[in-house]
Every structure is written in structure tokens, then in C-alpha cells.
């Protein structure tokens, strides 16, 4: 059996038609995925990123406050210990006088 040019052309058209029919749903899905990705990017840019920036700003402010006073905290702990010892000593002296 020998296929003519017309037969080959008919087969080619049939394959093209079937291929297009199968690709159309895939194109639709690709567009839907692209739209979903675009919406997620917009949500990230408009909702998530500003909130993350706010959280980061608060964190950095707190960090800088603690960082600036970290060396002073050691002195405060020493002062509190000294005050505790003095109060204990004075309490004992008051108890003896009473």
C-alpha cells in the first residue's frame, strides 16, 4: 500500500487537529497557573511584605535597645546584689535593736 501526498496531508491535518484538541486544555491550565502565581505574588507584595517589614522594624528597634544597654545591665545586676546585701545587713541590725 502506497500513501499518496493527499493521504499524507490528510493524516497530517488529522494529527494537527487531535494535537490541538489535547493542547487547548493544557494551555488553559497553564494560564490558570500563571494567574494563580501572579495573584500570589501580588498578595505577597501587598499583604505579606509590609507585615514582614513591620515585624523586622520592631525586632530591630528592640534589638538595638538591648544591644545599647547590654553592658549597663551587668552594672545593674551588681547594684541590685549590693542593695540586697545592705538591706539584709540593715534588717539584721534593726532586729537586734528591737
Steps between C-alpha positions, in 0.01 A plus 500: 500500500646831393382823657447794273587857582129563560487211749804631685351850506171364638689306770702811586182710534339231716804488730508880519131509593541234770814665633331841518200347675729349766713815538208741553416374853869508587525863382199587715661334803828681434316833488319411824831414667657822373203698636525323837875566520441864408232532769730340758778744406259792535380370837859459613590853386184667635426305818789290618800722427366808682424287806845340488655845472306611807608191694860553395488866600363415846758226543787726397382779733485258792834346409668840482357600839628182663832523320552858619425411863654152523817628667296708745292199606803335661550811713130496596527137612801589716317800650194286581721240670668775704163648600374153598804447724465843663126452562567156650773643725282793608206266568720291728621811686141625542396157632780515759392849614136399537 
